[in-house]
Amino acid sequence: MGKKASKQTKKFASSGQLKKVIEARRKHQQVTKRIKGRRGGKGEKVRPQEVNTEDVQEEVEEASPVQTKKSKKGMSVDELLGASFMDESDEDGDEEGDDNGMDDNETDDDEGADDFEDDASFASVDDLEEDGKQHLVELSKLAEKDPEFYKYLQENDRELLDFDPNDAGGMDFDDEENLADDDIDMDGEKMPTLTSAHLKQWQKALLEQNSLRALRKLLIAFRAAAHLNEEDQVVAWSIDNASVYNKLVTTALKYTPVILEHHVPYKTLANGKLKPPTQTQKFKTLQKLILSYFHNIIHILSQLTDNELLHLAVTESSKLIPYVISSHKAVKLYLKKCLELWSSAEDRIRIASFLAIRRLASTTDESIMDRVLKGTYLTLIRSSKSTNAHSLPSINLMKNSASEVFCIDHAIAYQHAFGYIRQLAIHLRNSMKVKTKVCILSTIDSHTKLIESIVICQEAYKQVYNWQYVHCVDFWSIVLARACDSRTEAESGSSESELKALIYPLVQVCLGAVKLITTSRSYPFHLHVIRSLLHLTRHTDTYIPLSPYLVPILTSTLAPTSRPKSSTLRPLDLEVQIRAPQQYVKTRVYSEGVLEESAYLLTEWLASPMVQGSIGFPEIVVPIVVLLRKALKAARSSSSPSGKDQSLVKVLLERIEESTKWVEQRRKTVSFSPGKLGDVDSWQVELRGKVEDSPLGKYLKVQKKLREKRRKLVEKACAREGEDEILEDD
């Protein structure tokens, strides 16, 4: 039988203090192991601690199975099935179902490199300054994290608390900084207050000596600013002055990249890629500090309300990217925050965030490039779900900037572009299948089932006829136009882009979307898609037959059966509409707006170098001229269309005929046959340089000025009337 417990032991156990003492000893053992591991890695001798190892070993053996059992039992069913006890680094992943692939490449090594506490990471640079300072910072924070355990150490293991960090030696850095902030208050009674004097002395050391010790102190104070007024965080400084706070944040953001560049410089390769610093011992020691500082910047980006400070934080944090690209977790969090600012902040901060995103994409790590491309595209699509006159400029800014990222590496961008254009084609195919099914049911089924099928068809076409689809088509047109620009390729002498193979499938998807629904209410959607294709035609010198989709809009508007009615509605802004509101259907104001826009786009297509500069231009315009003349003749016999519509189409016809004569006059001097394609191309290249002097080219310039004037009038009307008139979309 074991030894009978004494009366004093029973009394102590019944008082409830035994559990606390055991937990305190356990924590003490963990601290001792941590210190031993850090010092042991350097080959230094560890000072033995006054700990009853026999008692501790018995307590650990008794407590470990209970602790494991308790951790499992303490979980709910949802927590256990949700695997919340496992790594949660991917909980901020994308909302799309196909985004899970972004996190599959995260390795255990990357996660392990990021699993550190901020307190410990800020002290990691002490190995470069003074050996043992890291332990001091941990113990000082322990006084606030667990006062009871700290009191226990004071009573039972004073040697652990009273050790002198200066005895451990280390690198020789500036010793002139003897501020009260060197050591955190060990008694835990009062936290030191940061003042301007501290900042000035740190700045002096940073400027004159590039001091790493001063940098460490500055970043410890920066952590206090990042986690200001957060009760669950233990910080080393209290900041009670707004000017000191602003100066601290500004100093840390501006000075840190300069000091790091001095001690561990990185390289910029000839192709613009960023190469991280060499893995020297100094960089390995500083890396933990840098990562902790980088995480604090990400945290403070969500708290800053001053746009100047926010802009500075985004700009300066991008300079740290070469130092943190080895940590996929840090890159993921930073990219997520930059994408959030890029999609929601003011224009100046949007641009700074985009520059940071582009800098991320300029690293040599292709996995980061993949993450940037995917995150950029998905953020753009989510932001374009709702489009109006106020959000359209910001969406256009996002599309233009995102296209630049996709043009950094055409080979990597091809994989993403192919997949996303294929998604557009799948949505279109599904809509067309449902539409065909409805047409078959309408001939063989009853009236009830026909109504149900029409409802299904309406839901199916909305997969294509929505703002996200429009902006996707426009975005890929911008990307391909930028990547495959014929003039840029001719000037640089570069080879054909890998993305050029995607022009044909994109054009097929666009034309299929236009043909999906041909009612008059869908004309705004058609015009949006045609504008995107026109942009692609102008830059890539690709002939896209757009007249079969523009001429029917003109002829249907001029048809005697249209009979538009007068209304007092304001002009409809077709740039912020994809489907005409019901009250605009068959109104004169809507017919005139659609006719003017269609005529302008047809003029722009005919005046483009690829069409007007073609040797076969007179033959290309024959069907257009025939159909428009026929429509004008039918319109004259009816009083339905207005004289304004007829005159607009008549003037366009005259310009087309004049441009036809302009090309025929230059074809008279041709001495080669159509089979000599080399001579044909040379002749067309010379003609395309003179397209702006053609009748259609001059007419287009006039139309652009009138269009700009009309845009200003519409903006004034919208500003004057405001939201007085509610437009229904049913």
Summary of the structure (lengths in Angstrom):
residues: 730
radius of gyration: 35.3
end to end distance: 87.9
largest distance: 122.0
contacts: 2169
relative contact order: 0.04
helix: 70%
strand: 1%
